[in-house]
Amino acid sequence: MRVYYEVARRAFQRELVYRTRNLAGLFTNACFGYLRAVPLLAAFQGRPEIAGYDLDEALTWNWVVQALIMVIALWGWWDVEATVRSGDVVSDLARPISFLGYWLARDYGRALYYILFRCLPILLVGQLLFGLRWPQRAETWLLLALSLILAVAISFAFRFMLNLSAFWTTDARGLGSLALIACTFFSGFLIPISFFPSGLRAVTALLPFAGMIQTPADVFLERLNGAALAGALLLQAFWALALLGAAQGLIALATRRVVVQGG
Amino acid sequence: MSPGESWRLYWLLVGASTRAQMQYKTSFVLATVGTFAANIVEFGAVLVLYGRIPDLAGWTFGEVAMLWGMSAVSFAIADMVATGFDLLPDTIRLGTFDRVLIRPLGAFFQTLATTLTLRRVGRIAQGVVVFAIGQSQLHLVWTPDRLAMLALALLSGAAIFFAIFVLGAAYAFWTVEGRELMNTFTYGGTTMASYPLDIFQDWLRRLVTFVLPLAFVNYYPALYILDRPDPLGLPPATGWLAPVAAAAVCAAAGFAWSAGVRRYQSTGS
């Protein structure tokens, strides 16, 4: 276990180096948080609620999803694909630790950095500009931590499999970007899933994406209670395990294709 | 160099880059489809929102689709042509801009002729589709003056976005970094222009009317085409000023670019 902890710690420290880049990203997220909040304000003009959201909840949803972009690397993450391309993947596969575990640990290190240095600052910006609806109950923070751990696992496994497709195609990034586009919509990033018409909601319920963004946002907003809350977290856990399992299976298939060039 | 010669040289250089883009056909198709899909999905969110509400601050779905489509087409044209400026921060950081300066051609021309990013056609297509969806709801009569306003707005809009790309590139001469900041203004600009301007706060509305004239990309022209009064109180003919606004911001961008090139000192390493 120790080795995974060290891997995560290094990944966290690696991100610490890029301070200016993070500041620039913060500025971008803050601007888009504002630009996306304004149409919501307009939509709620003269309407106390839309699809079960009041204005405060909708604005809070807006800033929470903006704050989660980098935590779950919504715009893509191709670190594994790069090693497949360069061939470095061979030495990673040869390590005496789990290949999946190694990358999962790295991703948790990366995600923790973004929770502290991107997610929290963005929520503060949202608070300053519009005022957010913060969790009212102390235990919500614990549930949120759990939900985020699962959200990162789901998102990681999904991204990891897209990366591994580089073993079969040279267009992994192109194909992967298409999959990520589906993710921005079905995760509840562009608009809350409760706003969807019922048919679309039914499709969304069968997909893993809501567990990446909508569920943590719902936990933050305390929109779920009792059985519904337990159900949502269990569904997240199911998808995390299912996708991580599938990713492990894909590694087994991919390693059969590894051809090491001598030289 | 005569205009005819520059034109011929532009197509020669851009043609080489185009052939390079076409070497990997699958990648090209995927990237084009991806650009289309990414933007259409964003519009999907607007569609979902309108499934819940009849209007956004008095604007119907068809009207917003029209604004959205106009902004997308103008932006995509600019983005397609201005890729060289978009990539300039990297060129400066790597020191390769030195090479541009020693060639017997203007730096602006060379940067412009770097590449024509064909996959942006996906975004143009997205804008056209959204615009068409809007038209199916609006039942506008396309009189000659409205058509003229539309054409003028699309061209001026492309010029305004192009100027923003050049301004962003010029900014990189001072900061070296700054790609991300530039994206905030370009992508942020098109996002903002995708919605009716009157939903934004006054200071921002004035800023994009009088300083960085995003309001002329589509908002004022659309007010004219849709026969809507301006909540800021400007006359309906304001839309016809779109080329003036575009010329002004292009001149500013040209000035900033020359100042930047003059200031350029290679990166030491």
Interface residues (C-beta under 8 A of the other chain):
Chain A: T20 R21 A24 G25 F27 T28 C31 F32 L35 R36 V38 P39 L41 A42 A43 Q45 R47 I50 A51 T170 D171 G174 L175 S177 L178 I181 A182 T184 F185 L190 I191 F195 F196 P197 L200
Chain B: Y24 T26 S27 L30 A31 V33 G34 A37 A38 V41 E42 G44 A45 V48 L49 G51 R52 I53 L56 A57 E177 G178 E180 L181 N183 T184 G188 T191 M192 Y195 I199 F200 Q201
